[in-house]
Structure formats: structure tokens, C-alpha cells
Amino acid sequence: MLTDVEAAWQYRRDLHTVVDASDGVLAASCLSWVDPTTSIAAIELLGVRPEYRRLGLVGALCKHAAQLVYAAGGREIGVHPRGDGGYPASLSVYLRCGFRRVGHTQLYARS
């Protein structure tokens, strides 16, 4: 059965990496998208189950995703981590993976 993500027109199975633990549990997943018109890619939906954090999976997934993106014709990769005070870990991980901050998204909420 296809999930909503897999049914999206821009979804490519070759840009979706999953890491299974030795017991078959999904430990981590990383999904990348490449815009075929601009060759700009995004790493999003990268996640690691709490019990598998701090094992280097995010760094390995980022590097692997970059290789897949470049092989698929992508020339630039962006990530959009929260990185705010409530969830600072993702920003620091991406910086350690070699990404650099080039902008900041302002979030708005309707009250």
C-alpha cells in the first residue's frame, strides 16, 4: 500500500533511504526531493527514533542523501530544520554535516 508521500508525483523511491535495526524496527528514514527544472534538492522528513539517536545515523543519512541527490542531477541541497529553542538539535546536526546557514524562515501563527 502506498503512503500519501509515496503517491506524490515528485516522490522518487531512489531518493528515500530507510535504516532498519537488527530486529527489523525502522530506526531512521531520510527522504530527499529534487526539482527537475532547477536541480535544487531538499532533504526533509529525516528522522531517527529516539532509541537510535546519537549513533551517527543523521550524519550518515545526510551524506548518503547528498550522494543520491547528486547522482539524480541535483546540484544544490537545502534543509529546513526547526533549530529553535524548543528543538535545537536538528540545526546543530546539519551544521556538523557541512551545511551552512544562508537564511532563516520566520514562522507565523494565527491567534
ZIRA-V961801 format. One record per residue. N is the residue number from 1. BURIAL is 1 if it has 24 or more other ideal C-beta (glycine too) atoms within 12 Angstrom, else 0. D_FIRST is the distance of its C-alpha to the first C-alpha in whole Angstrom. Layout:
[[N & BURIAL & D_FIRST] [N & BURIAL & D_FIRST]]
This chain:
[[1 & 0 & 0] [2 & 0 & 4] [3 & 0 & 7] [4 & 0 & 10] [5 & 0 & 11] [6 & 0 & 9] [7 & 0 & 10] [8 & 0 & 13] [9 & 0 & 16] [10 & 0 & 18] [11 & 0 & 15] [12 & 1 & 16] [13 & 0 & 14] [14 & 0 & 18] [15 & 1 & 19] [16 & 1 & 16] [17 & 1 & 18] [18 & 1 & 17] [19 & 1 & 20] [20 & 0 & 19] [21 & 0 & 22] [22 & 0 & 24] [23 & 0 & 22] [24 & 0 & 19] [25 & 0 & 18] [26 & 0 & 17] [27 & 1 & 21] [28 & 1 & 20] [29 & 1 & 18] [30 & 1 & 19] [31 & 1 & 18] [32 & 1 & 20] [33 & 1 & 21] [34 & 1 & 24] [35 & 0 & 25] [36 & 0 & 26] [37 & 0 & 29] [38 & 0 & 31] [39 & 0 & 29] [40 & 0 & 29] [41 & 1 & 26] [42 & 1 & 25] [43 & 1 & 24] [44 & 1 & 22] [45 & 1 & 19] [46 & 1 & 21] [47 & 1 & 21] [48 & 1 & 23] [49 & 0 & 23] [50 & 0 & 26] [51 & 0 & 27] [52 & 0 & 26] [53 & 0 & 28] [54 & 0 & 32] [55 & 0 & 31] [56 & 0 & 31] [57 & 1 & 27] [58 & 1 & 27] [59 & 1 & 30] [60 & 0 & 28] [61 & 1 & 25] [62 & 1 & 27] [63 & 1 & 29] [64 & 1 & 26] [65 & 1 & 24] [66 & 1 & 28] [67 & 0 & 28] [68 & 1 & 24] [69 & 1 & 25] [70 & 0 & 29] [71 & 0 & 28] [72 & 1 & 25] [73 & 0 & 28] [74 & 1 & 28] [75 & 0 & 32] [76 & 0 & 32] [77 & 1 & 29] [78 & 1 & 29] [79 & 1 & 28] [80 & 0 & 28] [81 & 1 & 29] [82 & 0 & 30] [83 & 0 & 33] [84 & 0 & 35] [85 & 0 & 37] [86 & 0 & 35] [87 & 0 & 32] [88 & 0 & 35] [89 & 0 & 33] [90 & 1 & 30] [91 & 1 & 33] [92 & 0 & 35] [93 & 1 & 33] [94 & 1 & 32] [95 & 0 & 36] [96 & 0 & 36] [97 & 1 & 34] [98 & 0 & 36] [99 & 1 & 35] [100 & 0 & 37] [101 & 0 & 38] [102 & 0 & 38] [103 & 0 & 38] [104 & 0 & 37] [105 & 0 & 34] [106 & 0 & 36] [107 & 0 & 34] [108 & 0 & 35] [109 & 0 & 34] [110 & 0 & 36] [111 & 0 & 38]]
